C-alpha cells in the first residue's frame, strides 16, 4: 500500500529532528533525531557560541535516513519538505556556497556592543518604530561584528543567512530567506516594509549580501540531484516552508490569530503571542518579529517573551528539596498540599542568568517569607511553581500593554505543563483557557510544507488532525486567591529589583 508523506526538519542547537507526517491522517508516522547526545557548541572565548553548519546537514541526513527506514517510505512518496530552525544565528558563505566560518548561533553574546552602538546612533524612536526591536545581539549585529573583526573573511562573503536558510540552500542549491527570518535578525523595516537598509548602511554592510526573499509558505526551491542522493529523497521535491523555532512552535499549535499565544516551559520558558498590528515594548523586554502568516497587507506579528528560570528551577527543587527516589508526579502532589499562595512563601525564579523582562538584570533566585514554625517542603515546592507562573504572567502583562488581549494559551503537554498545579495556576492568574496538544516542531514544519505546496488549503485544514489532549479553564471560584498571590509576588519582585 502506498503512502504519501510530508517531511519536517527541526534544526536545533542540541540536535536535528526529522518527522514524516502521513498526509492521509495528519499524524507523525515516524520521528528521529541526531545526535543522540547534545550536539557540541564551541566557545573559543567567553560569551561565544559557535557550531559548524555542516554538522546540521550531517545530523539531518541521519535523521531523514532513520525515518525513511522506520516507515519504509519510498523517495517519491515524500511530497514536500518544511524546515524549522534555531533563531538569530549567522551563517556566511562564499560564491561556492561554502561556509567561511562556524555559525555564530543564538546564544552567542559577542555582538552586544555592535547592537548598542547602532541603537544609540540611529535612536530609540527609529529602531523601535522601524525594527520594533533594539538591534541588540541579533543577526545584523553579529554580521557587523564579523565586518569589524574579520575584515578579510567579510570581503569573501557572497551571502549571509540564518541556519534554516543554510539547510534550505543545501537542499535546493538556492540562497533565499523570508521576511520572518529577516525580521528575527533586525534586518526588516516594518514601517517601509522592505529590508532595513538604514541599519545596513550604518553598519556599512551591502544589501547584496542578503539572499532573495521568498514566501514563508510556497515553493522555495527543489531538491538538487546531489542533495536528493545524500538525503535518499527524490530529485525535484519542493522545499515549501521555513520558519524560526518559536514562530514554528506557534504554527505547530495552530496559533495564527491575534490574542492567541503559544507557550513552552522546559529548562527555560517561552510565551509567544500574535498581534494584529505593529507594536513594540519601549524597554525591549519582549521582542517582535514577523509571524509565519505575516503579509504586507495583513500584518501578523509574533511577540516573543523568554524567561530563563523556569523548568530549571523545578529541576533544582527536585534535586535538592524532595527525598531521593521521589518522581516529578509525586513532587507535584507534594506541592499541591500547600494552599494557593503557599501561605505567604514567595519564590523569585530568576536564577538562570540575566532576564530580558527585567531589562537584562541578573538578580538570581530568592525565597521569601518562610516561617520555620508553619512552612514545610510543600510550601516551598508550590511557591517555586507559582513563581514560574507569575513570571510568565508578568511578561504577559507587558504583552497586554502592547495591545494583546490574551484569552487562549496553546501548549504541548510536556515539561512544566505536565503539572496540574502549574496549569491551574497559569489559567487562574491569567484568566486564559489552556489547550494542551500532542505535537512538536518537526511535525509542525512538515504540515507547514503541506500548506506551502498546496496539499492543505489553509492552516485550519492542516491542523484539523491536531490532537487536543486536555483543556484547562480558569477556576473562577479561586480567582481572587490567585490574584492576591500574584500581587504579593509582584510586590516582592519590585523590592528585589530595587536592591539588584
N, C-alpha and C positions, 0 to 999 in steps of 0.2 A: 504493500500500500504506500502510495506516495504522500509525502507531507510537504508543506511549504512553510518556510521559516523566515523570521527576521533576526538579524544578528545585532546585538548591542555590546559595545565595548565601554568599560568604565576605567579610565586611565587615572589611577590614584598615585599618591606618593608612596604608599605601602605595598600596593600590588596593582595588577591589571586584571579585571574580571571580565569574562565573556558570558553572555547568555543567549541561547537560542529560544525564541518565542514561537510557538506553534500558531500560525495565522488562524487556523480553524477555530481554536478555542481560546486564544489570547493568553494562554498560560506558558510559563517557562518549561520547556522540555528538558533543558539541561543548563547548568551553570558551572563554571570552573574559574579559579584564579591562580595566578603565579606572580611572584614566587610564594612558596608555602610559608616561608619566614619573611618578616618585614623587609622590604627592599632597602638596600643601603642608600643613605643620604650622606654625601661628602660635605665636610665642614672645614675647608682649608684654613679658615680664620674664624675667630669668634663672631657669631652672628650671621655667618654664611651658611647657605644650604643649597647644594647642587646635586643634580642627577644627570646621568648620561641618557640623552634622548633615545639612543639605540637600544638601551635596556628596556624601555617601554615597548618598543617594537618586538623585541625577543619575547617578552612576557606575553604580549598579545598573541603572538604566533603559538605559543604553548597553550594558552587558554583556549584559543579557537580550535586547535587540534584536539584538545580534550573534549569539548562539547560536540564536535563533529563525530568523534569516535563513540561517545556515550549515546548519541541518538542514532548513529548510523546514517546521518544526513548525507545526501549527495550534494556536490558543489552547486548544481543547477537548482537545487531546492531552496537555497538561500537567496531571497529576493532583494534584500537591501540591507545596508549597514548603517547604524547610528553610533555616535560617539559622545560619551560624557568624559569630562577631564578635570583634573586639578586646576583651579583657577589661578590667575595672576602671574603665571610663570613666563619666562622669556626663553625662546629658542632662536638662535641666529644661524642662518645657513648661507652658504656661498652659491655661486651660479650653478654649481653641480648638485645643489640641494643637499650638500653635506654639512653637518653641524660643525661650526667653527669653534665651539667651546661647550662645556657642560651647561645644561639649562640652569638658570637661576630661578629656583622654584618659590612657591607662595610664602614659605616661612623664612625666607632669607631677608635680613633686615639691613643690608649694606646701603640701600639707596634712600634711606630716610632723609638724609641731608639734601639730596637732589630734589626730592619732593617738597621739602620745606622751603627750599630756596625758590622754587617755582611758585609756590603758594604766596610767598612774600612779594615776589616781583610782579606777578600777574594780579594779585589782590584777591581778597576773600570774595568780593562781590562777583568778579568774573569767574573764578573757579567754581563757586557754589552755584552760580547761575547757569553756567555752560556745561561743566563737567558733572555737576551735582555731587561732587566729592572734592576733597583736597587731593592733589596729585600723590601725596603720601608715599607709600612704598610699593606702588603698583607697577605694572609692566613698563609704562613710559619712563618712570624714574629709573627703573633698572637698566633700561636701554641707555639713558643719559649717563648712568654710571659707567657702562661699557665704553661709551664715547670718550668720557673724560679720563678713564684709567687704562683702557686698552685701545688706544687710537689706531694702531696698526691693524689689529683684528677688526675694529669697526670699519676701516676702509675697505675690507674684503666682504662685508655683509651685502648679500643680494636681497634677502627678505628676512623679516623678523615675524615671529608667530608665537601663538600660545601652544601649550602641549597638545591639545586636541587638533589644532591646525597641522601640527607636525605629523601626527599619526594619519590624518586625512591625506596629507601630501605623500606620505609613503605608500598609501593605498592607491592613490589616483595619479600621482606624478604632477599634480597641480597645487600650487601655493595659493590658498584663499582663506578668508576669515569671515566672520559675521559681525553685524552691528552689536549684538550682545557681547561677543568676545572683545571687540574694540572697547566697549564701554567698561568692561571689567579691568582694562588696562589704563583707564582715563584717557583713551585715545579717540573718544567720540564726543562731539559737541552737540548736546541735546537741543540747544537753542537754535543753532543754524542747521541742525540735522545733517551733519557731514563730519568727516574726520576732524579731530581737534588740531587744526593747522596752527593756531596761535601758540599752543603748547609745544608743538613740534618745532616751530620757528624759534621759540625761546630757547629750547634745548639745542638748536642747530641740527636737527635730525631731518633729513629729506623725507618727504611724504612718500616717495617712490619705494622706500623700504617696506611699506605696508603692503600686504597682499591684496588682491582684488576682493571685493565684498560679494558674498553670496547669501541667499536667504538661509535662515536657520532651518526651515523646512523646505526641501526642494532638492533637485539634483545638484550636487556639489562637485561631481566628478564620478568617473567609473574606474573600477579596478583595472590596473595595467596587467599585462601578461606576466611580468616579473612578480608583482605583488600577489596576483592570484595563485601563482605557483608556490610562493612562500607560505601563503595562508591556507592553501588547499581549497580555494574557492573558485568560482567561475569568472573568467575574463569578462569585463563589462558590467559586473554587478554594481549598482549605483550606491554611492555614499549619499544619503539624503537627509541627514540631521546631525547637528552637533551643538553642544551647549556645555557650559561650565557645570561643575558638580552640584552646586546649590540650586541654580535655576533648573537643572535637570532633575534634582530630587523633588522639586516642586511639581514639575511635569509628571514625574512618576506617581505622585499622589493626586494627580488631576487638579492641580491648583493653577488656575489661569485668570481668575476674575478678581477685581478689586474687593478688598475686605477678607479674602481667603489667605490663610497662611499655612506654610509647611514648616514642620519642626523636627529636629533630631536632638537627641540627648545622649550622646555617647561620652567619650572622655571629655570633650567639650560639647557645648550646646549651640544650636543654630535656630533662630527664628527668621524665616524668610517670608515676607508678606508682599502682596501685589497692590500697587497703587494705580489709579486710573489717570493720573496727571503728574507732570514733573513736580518734584518737591525735594527738599533736602533738609538735613539737620545742620544748622549753622555750626555746631560744635563737632561735627564729623563723628558722632558717637555711633552712628549706623552708616552704612554705605548704600548707594543707589546705583543700580545697573539696569540695562535694558533686559526685560524678561524675554522668555523664548517666543512669546507671541507679540512682541513689540513691532509696530509698524509706524511709519511717519504719520499715517492717517489716524491710527488708533493706538495711542501710546499706552503701553503697559510696562510699568517699572517694578523691578524687584528690589525690595528694601531688605538688606542683609544685616542681621544682628548676630554677632558671635560672642559667646560667653565661654571663657577658657575653663572656669572652675565648676563643672557640672558633674558628670559621671565620675570624674577623677576623685572628687570629694566623697562620693558614695563608696567608691572602692577603698579609699583611705579608711573610712569608718568601718568597712567590712574587715579590713586587715587588723585594725588597731583597737576596735571597741567591742565587737561581738566575740563570743567564745569561739575557739578554734573548732572547725567542723560544722559551723552554722552557715547554711547557704543563704543566698540573697533573698529567696522567698521567705525563709524563716526570719531573716533580718527585717524584711518589710512588715511581717506580723508583729515583731517586737516594737517597731516604730509606731505601729497603729494603736498600741496600748496607751500611748500618751494622747491627751486631748488636742483638738485643734488649737494652734498657737503654742504648743509644747509647754504649757503652764509658765510662759514668760521666758523660756530659753530661746535665744536668738543666735543663729549662725550666719555670719557674713562669709560667703563661699569663695572669695576671690583669691585662692591660694595657688594659682597656676600661671603666674605672670601678670604683666600689665593688662588691664581691661580697657577696651576701646570705649565701652559705655560709661566708664569713669574717667574719660578724657586721658587715657593711657597712664593712669596712676597704677602703681603696683603696691597695693595695700595689704596683701596677704589675707589669709583666712583667720577669723577670730570668733570666739564663742563668748556670749554674754548672758548674764542673768542666772547662772547656776546657783542654786541653794542646796547645800550639802545635806540638808535635813529632809528635802522632799523630792529632789530630782534623781533620776537614775538613767541608765543607758537608753531606755525607751524615749525619754525626753530628748536626749542628745541626738539619737538617730532620726527622730521625727523632725527636729529643728534643722538638721542638715538637709533633709529632703525639702522642707519648707523654704529654707534659704535658697536652694537651687530654683525652686518655682518662683520665688519672689524676685530673683534676679532676672528671670525671663519676663515677668510682668513689668519690672522696672524698664526694661528695654521696649516692651510693647507699648508702654505709655509714651515713649519717645515717638514711636510709630504713630500713635494716636494724635500727637501734636502735629505730625506731618499730614494729617488728614485721613489716616487709615482707620476705618471702622471695623475692628476685628470681631467677627461673630462666629467663625468656624476655624478650628485648627485641624489640619490633616497631619498624621504621623504614621510611620511604620511601627508595628507592635514589636519593639525591640528596646534594649538598654533600659533607660530610666522609665520609659513608657510601659514596661512590664510591671511596674509598681502601682497597685491600686491607689495607694496614698498619694503618690506623685500626681497621677492622673486626676484624682478627685480634687486635690488642692489647686491644680492649674485651672480646672474648669470652674471651681468655686471662686477663685480670686478674679479671674479674667472675665467670667460670665460667658465664655465661649463654649460651644459644643465641640467635643473632641471626637474625631473619627479615626480609628486605627485600622490600618490596611496591611495586606501581605504583598510587599513589593520591594524592589531595590533599584539602584541607579542603572545597572546594566539592562535590566528588564525595561525600565523607562526609556533608555536610549534606543532599544530595539523598537518599541512602539512609536517613538518619535520618528524613526526611519520609516515606519509604516505610514505615518501621516505624510511625511515628505515625499514618498514615492506614489501616493495616491491609493494605497491599499485601503486605508481608512479615510473617510471623507472629512473627518474632523476629530478633535480630541475626545469628544463625548463617545464617538463610536470606538475609538482606540482603547478607551479605558472603561468600556461597558463591562468588561470581564474583571475589572479590578475588584478584588475580594475585600469587602468590608468585614472586618473581624469583630469590631466592637464599637459602640457609641457611648460616650460618657456625657451626660447632660449636667449642667450646673445644679448643685444642691441648694435650692433657694432657701430651704429651712435653716441652713447654717451659713448663709451668705454673709451675715453680719459678723459672725465669728471669724471667717476667713479674712474679711476686710480689716477687722481690728488687728489681727495678727500681722497682716501686711503693713499696716500703718506703723505698728511698733517696730517692724523690721526697717522700714524707711527712716524712722527717727534715729535708730541706731546707726544705720548707714551714713546718714548726714553727719552725725557726731564723729564717726570713724574717718570720714573724708576730711573733716576739718583738721584732724590730727595726723593725717597721712603725709 
